[in-house]
Amino acid sequence: MTSLDELFTAESAILQDNRELAETQGLEAEVYRDALIKLTAHYQKIMNESYRLIRRSDRAERDLNQLNERLAYEATHDPLTQVFNRSAIIDQITKALNTGEAGLILLDIDHFKAINDQYGHPAGDAVICGLIRRIEQSVPDLGSIGRVGGEEFTILLPRYTKAQSVIVAGYIHALLNASPLDLLPNQLVTASLGVSWGKQNSSFDTLYNDADTAMYEAKRRGRNRVHCG
Ligand SMILES: Nc1nc2c(ncn2[C@@H]2O[C@H](COP(=O)(O)OP(=O)(O)OP(=O)(O)O)[C@@H](O)[C@H]2O)c(=O)[nH]1
């Protein structure tokens, strides 16, 4: 490892000279004055350099914090829609059930394969995003949206009763039927919604399976509807 003296060769030499001068008596005042001027200049240089290093390390810390935030965001969000990814929403559902009752809506886009087949996969992607942006308007502040599969999403409603969760699902359903998405102005993109509810400390699996069963029942009954298990 580099020693302190190696790092600051010039400064070490000046320090040594000045130590020796300080121990030497009877020299001309000019000699002490010159040494002091030299020492002051180096002291100033070191202060400037320290300030530059502090700023650089502040910048590096800021960059690192931003990188950490971005990595944390990417680890928990779906890259296409920016809603929570599967593992993040499962985590949130589990936490919500640990702290209170919760409602869960499982939403599956209707006949999405036909949209892909007709307009192509990239257009299908844009439809998924358009639909999510639309339903975000109807999800309350407490709630959160997660993507659990290709065209399957959950809306977690912490502290919501069953009746309140059904109202939110009904609102989402109405919003999708109110008008077509900008991307597909000539056809409605609808979804089937299954609603379930769990009391505090109930299991994630039961809540999710109940919503899944309800969603399939909504599909079976003709799609574009809400079913509550
Ligand atoms: N564009 C796009 N398509 C996806 C994505 N993930 C899944 N899909 C497609 O979604 C379609 C789902 O089709 P199905 O499971 O048959 O269901 P569906 O056509 O929506 O019919 P129902 O659910 O029965 O109403 C498949 O064609 C998948 O390829 C995605 O990220 N982007």
Ligand as a Chemical Component Dictionary entry (heavy atoms), coordinates in Angstrom:
data_LIG
# 
_chem_comp.id                   LIG 
_chem_comp.type                 NON-POLYMER 
_chem_comp.pdbx_formal_charge   0 
_chem_comp.three_letter_code    LIG 
# 
loop_
_chem_comp_atom.comp_id 
_chem_comp_atom.atom_id 
_chem_comp_atom.alt_atom_id 
_chem_comp_atom.type_symbol 
_chem_comp_atom.charge 
_chem_comp_atom.model_Cartn_x 
_chem_comp_atom.model_Cartn_y 
_chem_comp_atom.model_Cartn_z 
_chem_comp_atom.pdbx_ordinal 
LIG N1  N1  N 0 -48.907 -8.268  -26.631 1  
LIG C1  C1  C 0 -48.778 -9.065  -25.586 2  
LIG N2  N2  N 0 -49.494 -10.221 -25.530 3  
LIG C2  C2  C 0 -49.372 -11.002 -24.436 4  
LIG C3  C3  C 0 -48.510 -10.671 -23.387 5  
LIG N3  N3  N 0 -48.600 -11.656 -22.458 6  
LIG C4  C4  C 0 -49.488 -12.551 -22.910 7  
LIG N4  N4  N 0 -49.972 -12.163 -24.114 8  
LIG C5  C5  C 0 -50.937 -12.832 -24.957 9  
LIG O1  O1  O 0 -52.203 -12.827 -24.334 10 
LIG C6  C6  C 0 -52.992 -13.820 -24.955 11 
LIG C7  C7  C 0 -53.858 -14.489 -23.929 12 
LIG O2  O2  O 0 -54.673 -15.347 -24.632 13 
LIG P1  P1  P 0 -55.683 -16.337 -23.940 14 
LIG O3  O3  O 0 -55.131 -16.847 -22.630 15 
LIG O4  O4  O 0 -56.068 -17.359 -24.971 16 
LIG O5  O5  O 0 -56.897 -15.476 -23.528 17 
LIG P2  P2  P 0 -57.745 -14.435 -24.309 18 
LIG O6  O6  O 0 -57.572 -14.458 -25.778 19 
LIG O7  O7  O 0 -57.528 -13.119 -23.629 20 
LIG O8  O8  O 0 -59.209 -14.941 -24.020 21 
LIG P3  P3  P 0 -59.982 -14.941 -22.664 22 
LIG O9  O9  O 0 -59.036 -14.679 -21.540 23 
LIG O10 O10 O 0 -60.576 -16.301 -22.564 24 
LIG O11 O11 O 0 -61.014 -13.880 -22.773 25 
LIG C8  C8  C 0 -52.017 -14.786 -25.652 26 
LIG O12 O12 O 0 -52.152 -14.616 -27.054 27 
LIG C9  C9  C 0 -50.644 -14.279 -25.205 28 
LIG O13 O13 O 0 -49.681 -14.416 -26.214 29 
LIG C10 C10 C 0 -47.747 -9.461  -23.486 30 
LIG O14 O14 O 0 -46.964 -9.090  -22.613 31 
LIG N5  N5  N 0 -47.921 -8.700  -24.594 32 
# 
loop_
_chem_comp_bond.comp_id 
_chem_comp_bond.atom_id_1 
_chem_comp_bond.atom_id_2 
_chem_comp_bond.value_order 
_chem_comp_bond.pdbx_ordinal 
LIG N1  C1  SING 1  
LIG C1  N2  DOUB 2  
LIG C1  N5  SING 3  
LIG N2  C2  SING 4  
LIG C2  C3  DOUB 5  
LIG C2  N4  SING 6  
LIG C3  N3  SING 7  
LIG C3  C10 SING 8  
LIG N3  C4  DOUB 9  
LIG C4  N4  SING 10 
LIG N4  C5  SING 11 
LIG C5  O1  SING 12 
LIG C5  C9  SING 13 
LIG O1  C6  SING 14 
LIG C6  C7  SING 15 
LIG C6  C8  SING 16 
LIG C7  O2  SING 17 
LIG O2  P1  SING 18 
LIG P1  O3  DOUB 19 
LIG P1  O4  SING 20 
LIG P1  O5  SING 21 
LIG O5  P2  SING 22 
LIG P2  O6  DOUB 23 
LIG P2  O7  SING 24 
LIG P2  O8  SING 25 
LIG O8  P3  SING 26 
LIG P3  O9  DOUB 27 
LIG P3  O10 SING 28 
LIG P3  O11 SING 29 
LIG C8  O12 SING 30 
LIG C8  C9  SING 31 
LIG C9  O13 SING 32 
LIG C10 O14 DOUB 33 
LIG C10 N5  SING 34 
# 
